[in-house]
Amino acid sequence: MSLLPLLAEMTGSIHVGLAALGSAIGVGIVGAKAAEATGRNPGAFGNILVIAIILAALAEGITFFAIYLAG
């Protein structure tokens, strides 16, 4: 049995799932590094929080681009 018929049945939506997986990993890394940076320098909490939120939003934007391209 070949995988070719199975791949032919799939729609182009697999890139949306891969983009969502990649952005979830990216947001996780951003959160981990923000927590690490806050632990090293608690006085810079506000600045670190703002940068982490902006970077998480940019990472999530990739998923929206993939959804737009799927439609």
PyMOL Python script that loads the backbone (N, CA, C, O; Angstrom):
from pymol import cmd

cmd.read_pdbstr("""\
ATOM      1  N   MET A   1       0.848  -1.185   0.000  1.00  0.00           N
ATOM      2  CA  MET A   1       0.000   0.000   0.000  1.00  0.00           C
ATOM      3  C   MET A   1       0.889   1.242   0.000  1.00  0.00           C
ATOM      4  O   MET A   1       1.837   1.350   0.777  1.00  0.00           O
ATOM      5  N   SER A   2       0.571   2.134  -0.852  1.00  0.00           N
ATOM      6  CA  SER A   2       1.373   3.332  -1.011  1.00  0.00           C
ATOM      7  C   SER A   2       0.751   4.503  -0.246  1.00  0.00           C
ATOM      8  O   SER A   2      -0.459   4.547  -0.024  1.00  0.00           O
ATOM      9  N   LEU A   3       1.577   5.416   0.137  1.00  0.00           N
ATOM     10  CA  LEU A   3       1.094   6.622   0.813  1.00  0.00           C
ATOM     11  C   LEU A   3       0.583   7.664  -0.167  1.00  0.00           C
ATOM     12  O   LEU A   3      -0.031   8.651   0.238  1.00  0.00           O
ATOM     13  N   LEU A   4       0.830   7.453  -1.445  1.00  0.00           N
ATOM     14  CA  LEU A   4       0.450   8.450  -2.436  1.00  0.00           C
ATOM     15  C   LEU A   4      -1.053   8.713  -2.486  1.00  0.00           C
ATOM     16  O   LEU A   4      -1.445   9.877  -2.552  1.00  0.00           O
ATOM     17  N   PRO A   5      -1.920   7.688  -2.458  1.00  0.00           N
ATOM     18  CA  PRO A   5      -3.356   8.004  -2.438  1.00  0.00           C
ATOM     19  C   PRO A   5      -3.782   8.763  -1.175  1.00  0.00           C
ATOM     20  O   PRO A   5      -4.655   9.629  -1.229  1.00  0.00           O
ATOM     21  N   LEU A   6      -3.164   8.433  -0.052  1.00  0.00           N
ATOM     22  CA  LEU A   6      -3.490   9.142   1.182  1.00  0.00           C
ATOM     23  C   LEU A   6      -3.084  10.609   1.093  1.00  0.00           C
ATOM     24  O   LEU A   6      -3.831  11.490   1.519  1.00  0.00           O
ATOM     25  N   LEU A   7      -1.924  10.865   0.551  1.00  0.00           N
ATOM     26  CA  LEU A   7      -1.465  12.245   0.382  1.00  0.00           C
ATOM     27  C   LEU A   7      -2.325  12.990  -0.620  1.00  0.00           C
ATOM     28  O   LEU A   7      -2.535  14.196  -0.486  1.00  0.00           O
ATOM     29  N   ALA A   8      -2.829  12.275  -1.635  1.00  0.00           N
ATOM     30  CA  ALA A   8      -3.691  12.913  -2.625  1.00  0.00           C
ATOM     31  C   ALA A   8      -5.037  13.296  -2.019  1.00  0.00           C
ATOM     32  O   ALA A   8      -5.655  14.267  -2.456  1.00  0.00           O
ATOM     33  N   GLU A   9      -5.498  12.548  -1.021  1.00  0.00           N
ATOM     34  CA  GLU A   9      -6.775  12.841  -0.371  1.00  0.00           C
ATOM     35  C   GLU A   9      -6.698  14.064   0.543  1.00  0.00           C
ATOM     36  O   GLU A   9      -7.701  14.742   0.767  1.00  0.00           O
ATOM     37  N   MET A  10      -5.521  14.337   1.060  1.00  0.00           N
ATOM     38  CA  MET A  10      -5.372  15.473   1.975  1.00  0.00           C
ATOM     39  C   MET A  10      -5.573  16.781   1.220  1.00  0.00           C
ATOM     40  O   MET A  10      -5.150  16.939   0.075  1.00  0.00           O
ATOM     41  N   THR A  11      -6.219  17.689   1.886  1.00  0.00           N
ATOM     42  CA  THR A  11      -6.370  19.010   1.287  1.00  0.00           C
ATOM     43  C   THR A  11      -5.121  19.823   1.611  1.00  0.00           C
ATOM     44  O   THR A  11      -4.186  19.317   2.233  1.00  0.00           O
ATOM     45  N   GLY A  12      -5.111  21.054   1.196  1.00  0.00           N
ATOM     46  CA  GLY A  12      -3.964  21.909   1.450  1.00  0.00           C
ATOM     47  C   GLY A  12      -3.919  22.455   2.857  1.00  0.00           C
ATOM     48  O   GLY A  12      -3.127  23.355   3.135  1.00  0.00           O
ATOM     49  N   SER A  13      -4.743  21.943   3.757  1.00  0.00           N
ATOM     50  CA  SER A  13      -4.842  22.494   5.102  1.00  0.00           C
ATOM     51  C   SER A  13      -3.753  22.007   6.045  1.00  0.00           C
ATOM     52  O   SER A  13      -3.696  22.448   7.193  1.00  0.00           O
ATOM     53  N   ILE A  14      -2.902  21.122   5.595  1.00  0.00           N
ATOM     54  CA  ILE A  14      -1.859  20.622   6.492  1.00  0.00           C
ATOM     55  C   ILE A  14      -0.887  21.742   6.861  1.00  0.00           C
ATOM     56  O   ILE A  14      -0.293  21.713   7.939  1.00  0.00           O
ATOM     57  N   HIS A  15      -0.720  22.721   5.983  1.00  0.00           N
ATOM     58  CA  HIS A  15       0.184  23.815   6.317  1.00  0.00           C
ATOM     59  C   HIS A  15      -0.362  24.671   7.454  1.00  0.00           C
ATOM     60  O   HIS A  15       0.414  25.301   8.174  1.00  0.00           O
ATOM     61  N   VAL A  16      -1.689  24.707   7.631  1.00  0.00           N
ATOM     62  CA  VAL A  16      -2.263  25.450   8.747  1.00  0.00           C
ATOM     63  C   VAL A  16      -1.894  24.783  10.063  1.00  0.00           C
ATOM     64  O   VAL A  16      -1.530  25.456  11.027  1.00  0.00           O
ATOM     65  N   GLY A  17      -1.990  23.466  10.100  1.00  0.00           N
ATOM     66  CA  GLY A  17      -1.610  22.741  11.307  1.00  0.00           C
ATOM     67  C   GLY A  17      -0.144  22.875  11.633  1.00  0.00           C
ATOM     68  O   GLY A  17       0.230  23.032  12.795  1.00  0.00           O
ATOM     69  N   LEU A  18       0.693  22.813  10.607  1.00  0.00           N
ATOM     70  CA  LEU A  18       2.130  22.971  10.840  1.00  0.00           C
ATOM     71  C   LEU A  18       2.473  24.390  11.289  1.00  0.00           C
ATOM     72  O   LEU A  18       3.353  24.582  12.128  1.00  0.00           O
ATOM     73  N   ALA A  19       1.783  25.380  10.735  1.00  0.00           N
ATOM     74  CA  ALA A  19       2.015  26.764  11.163  1.00  0.00           C
ATOM     75  C   ALA A  19       1.567  26.964  12.608  1.00  0.00           C
ATOM     76  O   ALA A  19       2.235  27.652  13.380  1.00  0.00           O
ATOM     77  N   ALA A  20       0.428  26.356  12.973  1.00  0.00           N
ATOM     78  CA  ALA A  20      -0.050  26.465  14.355  1.00  0.00           C
ATOM     79  C   ALA A  20       0.916  25.776  15.313  1.00  0.00           C
ATOM     80  O   ALA A  20       1.181  26.280  16.404  1.00  0.00           O
ATOM     81  N   LEU A  21       1.434  24.634  14.905  1.00  0.00           N
ATOM     82  CA  LEU A  21       2.409  23.932  15.743  1.00  0.00           C
ATOM     83  C   LEU A  21       3.669  24.769  15.915  1.00  0.00           C
ATOM     84  O   LEU A  21       4.195  24.887  17.022  1.00  0.00           O
ATOM     85  N   GLY A  22       4.148  25.346  14.832  1.00  0.00           N
ATOM     86  CA  GLY A  22       5.346  26.178  14.910  1.00  0.00           C
ATOM     87  C   GLY A  22       5.147  27.417  15.755  1.00  0.00           C
ATOM     88  O   GLY A  22       6.034  27.800  16.518  1.00  0.00           O
ATOM     89  N   SER A  23       3.988  28.049  15.627  1.00  0.00           N
ATOM     90  CA  SER A  23       3.759  29.249  16.440  1.00  0.00           C
ATOM     91  C   SER A  23       3.567  28.895  17.909  1.00  0.00           C
ATOM     92  O   SER A  23       3.948  29.671  18.785  1.00  0.00           O
ATOM     93  N   ALA A  24       2.983  27.737  18.188  1.00  0.00           N
ATOM     94  CA  ALA A  24       2.852  27.307  19.592  1.00  0.00           C
ATOM     95  C   ALA A  24       4.211  27.046  20.215  1.00  0.00           C
ATOM     96  O   ALA A  24       4.451  27.403  21.368  1.00  0.00           O
ATOM     97  N   ILE A  25       5.088  26.432  19.462  1.00  0.00           N
ATOM     98  CA  ILE A  25       6.456  26.213  19.957  1.00  0.00           C
ATOM     99  C   ILE A  25       7.154  27.554  20.163  1.00  0.00           C
ATOM    100  O   ILE A  25       7.860  27.747  21.153  1.00  0.00           O
ATOM    101  N   GLY A  26       6.955  28.474  19.229  1.00  0.00           N
ATOM    102  CA  GLY A  26       7.564  29.802  19.358  1.00  0.00           C
ATOM    103  C   GLY A  26       7.079  30.563  20.568  1.00  0.00           C
ATOM    104  O   GLY A  26       7.875  31.192  21.266  1.00  0.00           O
ATOM    105  N   VAL A  27       5.773  30.517  20.830  1.00  0.00           N
ATOM    106  CA  VAL A  27       5.218  31.201  22.004  1.00  0.00           C
ATOM    107  C   VAL A  27       5.734  30.553  23.277  1.00  0.00           C
ATOM    108  O   VAL A  27       5.996  31.245  24.261  1.00  0.00           O
ATOM    109  N   GLY A  28       5.883  29.237  23.272  1.00  0.00           N
ATOM    110  CA  GLY A  28       6.439  28.558  24.437  1.00  0.00           C
ATOM    111  C   GLY A  28       7.867  28.976  24.721  1.00  0.00           C
ATOM    112  O   GLY A  28       8.246  29.177  25.875  1.00  0.00           O
ATOM    113  N   ILE A  29       8.652  29.104  23.680  1.00  0.00           N
ATOM    114  CA  ILE A  29      10.045  29.542  23.847  1.00  0.00           C
ATOM    115  C   ILE A  29      10.091  30.983  24.347  1.00  0.00           C
ATOM    116  O   ILE A  29      10.887  31.312  25.226  1.00  0.00           O
ATOM    117  N   VAL A  30       9.235  31.844  23.786  1.00  0.00           N
ATOM    118  CA  VAL A  30       9.191  33.243  24.237  1.00  0.00           C
ATOM    119  C   VAL A  30       8.820  33.309  25.713  1.00  0.00           C
ATOM    120  O   VAL A  30       9.433  34.062  26.470  1.00  0.00           O
ATOM    121  N   GLY A  31       7.825  32.531  26.129  1.00  0.00           N
ATOM    122  CA  GLY A  31       7.414  32.528  27.531  1.00  0.00           C
ATOM    123  C   GLY A  31       8.504  32.023  28.453  1.00  0.00           C
ATOM    124  O   GLY A  31       8.713  32.571  29.535  1.00  0.00           O
ATOM    125  N   ALA A  32       9.202  30.977  28.027  1.00  0.00           N
ATOM    126  CA  ALA A  32      10.280  30.429  28.850  1.00  0.00           C
ATOM    127  C   ALA A  32      11.424  31.426  29.005  1.00  0.00           C
ATOM    128  O   ALA A  32      11.961  31.608  30.097  1.00  0.00           O
ATOM    129  N   LYS A  33      11.783  32.055  27.916  1.00  0.00           N
ATOM    130  CA  LYS A  33      12.878  33.030  27.977  1.00  0.00           C
ATOM    131  C   LYS A  33      12.474  34.287  28.745  1.00  0.00           C
ATOM    132  O   LYS A  33      13.307  34.895  29.416  1.00  0.00           O
ATOM    133  N   ALA A  34      11.201  34.682  28.653  1.00  0.00           N
ATOM    134  CA  ALA A  34      10.738  35.842  29.428  1.00  0.00           C
ATOM    135  C   ALA A  34      10.780  35.532  30.917  1.00  0.00           C
ATOM    136  O   ALA A  34      11.178  36.378  31.718  1.00  0.00           O
ATOM    137  N   ALA A  35      10.371  34.325  31.291  1.00  0.00           N
ATOM    138  CA  ALA A  35      10.434  33.938  32.703  1.00  0.00           C
ATOM    139  C   ALA A  35      11.877  33.882  33.186  1.00  0.00           C
ATOM    140  O   ALA A  35      12.181  34.290  34.307  1.00  0.00           O
ATOM    141  N   GLU A  36      12.759  33.377  32.339  1.00  0.00           N
ATOM    142  CA  GLU A  36      14.179  33.325  32.700  1.00  0.00           C
ATOM    143  C   GLU A  36      14.760  34.723  32.855  1.00  0.00           C
ATOM    144  O   GLU A  36      15.516  34.990  33.790  1.00  0.00           O
ATOM    145  N   ALA A  37      14.403  35.617  31.929  1.00  0.00           N
ATOM    146  CA  ALA A  37      14.916  36.986  32.006  1.00  0.00           C
ATOM    147  C   ALA A  37      14.376  37.715  33.220  1.00  0.00           C
ATOM    148  O   ALA A  37      15.095  38.497  33.842  1.00  0.00           O
ATOM    149  N   THR A  38      13.113  37.471  33.569  1.00  0.00           N
ATOM    150  CA  THR A  38      12.537  38.103  34.757  1.00  0.00           C
ATOM    151  C   THR A  38      13.199  37.574  36.023  1.00  0.00           C
ATOM    152  O   THR A  38      13.395  38.320  36.982  1.00  0.00           O
ATOM    153  N   GLY A  39      13.538  36.308  36.027  1.00  0.00           N
ATOM    154  CA  GLY A  39      14.240  35.748  37.185  1.00  0.00           C
ATOM    155  C   GLY A  39      15.624  36.333  37.356  1.00  0.00           C
ATOM    156  O   GLY A  39      16.105  36.495  38.477  1.00  0.00           O
ATOM    157  N   ARG A  40      16.265  36.649  36.243  1.00  0.00           N
ATOM    158  CA  ARG A  40      17.607  37.235  36.325  1.00  0.00           C
ATOM    159  C   ARG A  40      17.578  38.711  36.721  1.00  0.00           C
ATOM    160  O   ARG A  40      18.461  39.195  37.430  1.00  0.00           O
ATOM    161  N   ASN A  41      16.535  39.423  36.244  1.00  0.00           N
ATOM    162  CA  ASN A  41      16.451  40.858  36.518  1.00  0.00           C
ATOM    163  C   ASN A  41      14.996  41.230  36.814  1.00  0.00           C
ATOM    164  O   ASN A  41      14.278  41.676  35.918  1.00  0.00           O
ATOM    165  N   PRO A  42      14.559  41.050  38.055  1.00  0.00           N
ATOM    166  CA  PRO A  42      13.144  41.324  38.377  1.00  0.00           C
ATOM    167  C   PRO A  42      12.735  42.783  38.191  1.00  0.00           C
ATOM    168  O   PRO A  42      11.550  43.068  38.023  1.00  0.00           O
ATOM    169  N   GLY A  43      13.668  43.687  38.218  1.00  0.00           N
ATOM    170  CA  GLY A  43      13.353  45.101  38.049  1.00  0.00           C
ATOM    171  C   GLY A  43      12.905  45.452  36.642  1.00  0.00           C
ATOM    172  O   GLY A  43      12.246  46.472  36.440  1.00  0.00           O
ATOM    173  N   ALA A  44      13.249  44.635  35.678  1.00  0.00           N
ATOM    174  CA  ALA A  44      12.897  44.901  34.281  1.00  0.00           C
ATOM    175  C   ALA A  44      11.640  44.136  33.865  1.00  0.00           C
ATOM    176  O   ALA A  44      11.430  43.872  32.681  1.00  0.00           O
ATOM    177  N   PHE A  45      10.813  43.785  34.839  1.00  0.00           N
ATOM    178  CA  PHE A  45       9.630  42.970  34.560  1.00  0.00           C
ATOM    179  C   PHE A  45       8.721  43.603  33.515  1.00  0.00           C
ATOM    180  O   PHE A  45       8.258  42.919  32.602  1.00  0.00           O
ATOM    181  N   GLY A  46       8.463  44.888  33.639  1.00  0.00           N
ATOM    182  CA  GLY A  46       7.545  45.572  32.716  1.00  0.00           C
ATOM    183  C   GLY A  46       8.032  45.553  31.289  1.00  0.00           C
ATOM    184  O   GLY A  46       7.274  45.254  30.366  1.00  0.00           O
ATOM    185  N   ASN A  47       9.304  45.875  31.109  1.00  0.00           N
ATOM    186  CA  ASN A  47       9.876  45.874  29.758  1.00  0.00           C
ATOM    187  C   ASN A  47       9.885  44.478  29.152  1.00  0.00           C
ATOM    188  O   ASN A  47       9.584  44.305  27.971  1.00  0.00           O
ATOM    189  N   ILE A  48      10.229  43.491  29.959  1.00  0.00           N
ATOM    190  CA  ILE A  48      10.267  42.104  29.474  1.00  0.00           C
ATOM    191  C   ILE A  48       8.870  41.652  29.098  1.00  0.00           C
ATOM    192  O   ILE A  48       8.697  40.978  28.082  1.00  0.00           O
ATOM    193  N   LEU A  49       7.866  42.007  29.895  1.00  0.00           N
ATOM    194  CA  LEU A  49       6.493  41.619  29.621  1.00  0.00           C
ATOM    195  C   LEU A  49       6.001  42.207  28.304  1.00  0.00           C
ATOM    196  O   LEU A  49       5.377  41.508  27.505  1.00  0.00           O
ATOM    197  N   VAL A  50       6.277  43.475  28.077  1.00  0.00           N
ATOM    198  CA  VAL A  50       5.842  44.133  26.839  1.00  0.00           C
ATOM    199  C   VAL A  50       6.482  43.471  25.624  1.00  0.00           C
ATOM    200  O   VAL A  50       5.800  43.193  24.638  1.00  0.00           O
ATOM    201  N   ILE A  51       7.770  43.219  25.687  1.00  0.00           N
ATOM    202  CA  ILE A  51       8.468  42.598  24.566  1.00  0.00           C
ATOM    203  C   ILE A  51       7.967  41.174  24.337  1.00  0.00           C
ATOM    204  O   ILE A  51       7.809  40.748  23.193  1.00  0.00           O
ATOM    205  N   ALA A  52       7.716  40.440  25.417  1.00  0.00           N
ATOM    206  CA  ALA A  52       7.228  39.066  25.283  1.00  0.00           C
ATOM    207  C   ALA A  52       5.837  39.027  24.656  1.00  0.00           C
ATOM    208  O   ALA A  52       5.557  38.154  23.835  1.00  0.00           O
ATOM    209  N   ILE A  53       4.972  39.951  25.026  1.00  0.00           N
ATOM    210  CA  ILE A  53       3.626  39.987  24.436  1.00  0.00           C
ATOM    211  C   ILE A  53       3.698  40.328  22.962  1.00  0.00           C
ATOM    212  O   ILE A  53       2.985  39.727  22.158  1.00  0.00           O
ATOM    213  N   ILE A  54       4.535  41.271  22.592  1.00  0.00           N
ATOM    214  CA  ILE A  54       4.677  41.636  21.177  1.00  0.00           C
ATOM    215  C   ILE A  54       5.221  40.468  20.369  1.00  0.00           C
ATOM    216  O   ILE A  54       4.722  40.182  19.281  1.00  0.00           O
ATOM    217  N   LEU A  55       6.233  39.794  20.886  1.00  0.00           N
ATOM    218  CA  LEU A  55       6.813  38.672  20.151  1.00  0.00           C
ATOM    219  C   LEU A  55       5.855  37.486  20.064  1.00  0.00           C
ATOM    220  O   LEU A  55       5.830  36.789  19.049  1.00  0.00           O
ATOM    221  N   ALA A  56       5.075  37.249  21.105  1.00  0.00           N
ATOM    222  CA  ALA A  56       4.083  36.172  21.052  1.00  0.00           C
ATOM    223  C   ALA A  56       3.003  36.488  20.019  1.00  0.00           C
ATOM    224  O   ALA A  56       2.548  35.594  19.305  1.00  0.00           O
ATOM    225  N   ALA A  57       2.594  37.739  19.936  1.00  0.00           N
ATOM    226  CA  ALA A  57       1.590  38.128  18.938  1.00  0.00           C
ATOM    227  C   ALA A  57       2.137  37.968  17.526  1.00  0.00           C
ATOM    228  O   ALA A  57       1.412  37.538  16.629  1.00  0.00           O
ATOM    229  N   LEU A  58       3.387  38.302  17.320  1.00  0.00           N
ATOM    230  CA  LEU A  58       3.985  38.116  15.997  1.00  0.00           C
ATOM    231  C   LEU A  58       4.086  36.641  15.628  1.00  0.00           C
ATOM    232  O   LEU A  58       3.883  36.272  14.471  1.00  0.00           O
ATOM    233  N   ALA A  59       4.395  35.806  16.600  1.00  0.00           N
ATOM    234  CA  ALA A  59       4.471  34.370  16.334  1.00  0.00           C
ATOM    235  C   ALA A  59       3.092  33.809  16.012  1.00  0.00           C
ATOM    236  O   ALA A  59       2.965  32.955  15.134  1.00  0.00           O
ATOM    237  N   GLU A  60       2.059  34.274  16.707  1.00  0.00           N
ATOM    238  CA  GLU A  60       0.698  33.815  16.427  1.00  0.00           C
ATOM    239  C   GLU A  60       0.194  34.324  15.088  1.00  0.00           C
ATOM    240  O   GLU A  60      -0.670  33.696  14.476  1.00  0.00           O
ATOM    241  N   GLY A  61       0.717  35.444  14.627  1.00  0.00           N
ATOM    242  CA  GLY A  61       0.314  35.991  13.329  1.00  0.00           C
ATOM    243  C   GLY A  61       0.614  35.058  12.176  1.00  0.00           C
ATOM    244  O   GLY A  61      -0.073  35.091  11.155  1.00  0.00           O
ATOM    245  N   ILE A  62       1.627  34.231  12.325  1.00  0.00           N
ATOM    246  CA  ILE A  62       1.971  33.257  11.284  1.00  0.00           C
ATOM    247  C   ILE A  62       0.799  32.322  11.030  1.00  0.00           C
ATOM    248  O   ILE A  62       0.525  31.971   9.882  1.00  0.00           O
ATOM    249  N   THR A  63       0.102  31.914  12.091  1.00  0.00           N
ATOM    250  CA  THR A  63      -1.048  31.029  11.937  1.00  0.00           C
ATOM    251  C   THR A  63      -2.156  31.710  11.138  1.00  0.00           C
ATOM    252  O   THR A  63      -2.799  31.078  10.300  1.00  0.00           O
ATOM    253  N   PHE A  64      -2.377  32.982  11.394  1.00  0.00           N
ATOM    254  CA  PHE A  64      -3.422  33.695  10.663  1.00  0.00           C
ATOM    255  C   PHE A  64      -3.061  33.840   9.189  1.00  0.00           C
ATOM    256  O   PHE A  64      -3.946  33.784   8.335  1.00  0.00           O
ATOM    257  N   PHE A  65      -1.794  34.022   8.876  1.00  0.00           N
ATOM    258  CA  PHE A  65      -1.376  34.051   7.472  1.00  0.00           C
ATOM    259  C   PHE A  65      -1.653  32.710   6.809  1.00  0.00           C
ATOM    260  O   PHE A  65      -2.115  32.664   5.669  1.00  0.00           O
ATOM    261  N   ALA A  66      -1.371  31.617   7.518  1.00  0.00           N
ATOM    262  CA  ALA A  66      -1.603  30.283   6.966  1.00  0.00           C
ATOM    263  C   ALA A  66      -3.105  30.038   6.758  1.00  0.00           C
ATOM    264  O   ALA A  66      -3.501  29.456   5.748  1.00  0.00           O
ATOM    265  N   ILE A  67      -3.932  30.475   7.697  1.00  0.00           N
ATOM    266  CA  ILE A  67      -5.387  30.314   7.532  1.00  0.00           C
ATOM    267  C   ILE A  67      -5.874  31.130   6.344  1.00  0.00           C
ATOM    268  O   ILE A  67      -6.713  30.664   5.573  1.00  0.00           O
ATOM    269  N   TYR A  68      -5.359  32.332   6.191  1.00  0.00           N
ATOM    270  CA  TYR A  68      -5.750  33.185   5.062  1.00  0.00           C
ATOM    271  C   TYR A  68      -5.350  32.525   3.738  1.00  0.00           C
ATOM    272  O   TYR A  68      -6.120  32.544   2.778  1.00  0.00           O
ATOM    273  N   LEU A  69      -4.157  31.948   3.686  1.00  0.00           N
ATOM    274  CA  LEU A  69      -3.700  31.319   2.452  1.00  0.00           C
ATOM    275  C   LEU A  69      -4.453  30.037   2.157  1.00  0.00           C
ATOM    276  O   LEU A  69      -4.513  29.616   1.002  1.00  0.00           O
ATOM    277  N   ALA A  70      -5.030  29.400   3.175  1.00  0.00           N
ATOM    278  CA  ALA A  70      -5.777  28.166   2.956  1.00  0.00           C
ATOM    279  C   ALA A  70      -7.131  28.429   2.325  1.00  0.00           C
ATOM    280  O   ALA A  70      -7.688  27.559   1.656  1.00  0.00           O
ATOM    281  N   GLY A  71      -7.662  29.624   2.534  1.00  0.00           N
ATOM    282  CA  GLY A  71      -9.009  29.942   2.048  1.00  0.00           C
ATOM    283  C   GLY A  71      -9.071  30.434   0.660  1.00  0.00           C
ATOM    284  O   GLY A  71     -10.156  30.729   0.158  1.00  0.00           O
TER     285      GLY A  71
END
""", "prot")
cmd.dss("prot")
cmd.show_as("cartoon", "prot")
cmd.util.cbc("prot")
cmd.orient("prot")
